Amino acid sequence: MLPLLTTLSVISSWYGPGFHGNTTANGERYNQNGLTAAHKTLPFGTRLKVCYNRCAVVRVNDRGPYAHGRSLDLSKGAADKIGLTGSGVGRVSITRLN
């Protein structure tokens, strides 16, 4: 578990068009334009500050990623906001806010 206000560096990717409108692990409809994330163990509703070229605050609402070596999957909207969509995968810093 990531303690409150602790910052870690992790590998992140993003997911979008193929999942838009599907049900997430917490029962919401996935909105690729939202500021959300998938994480394997953090509680749903956890807010994270995620930074790459820029920063955004996202909310965990799904489980994943399932690709080896990745710790976080961002919605396309979140990846756009931090500048990750071009590379697709990158090392980001995450800080748990709640």
Protein Blocks (a to p, Z undefined) as FASTA:
>chain_A
ZZehiacdddddddfklmgopacfkopacdfkbccdddfklcghiacdddfkbccddddf
becdfbehiabdcdfklmmmnopmmnopacdddddfZZ
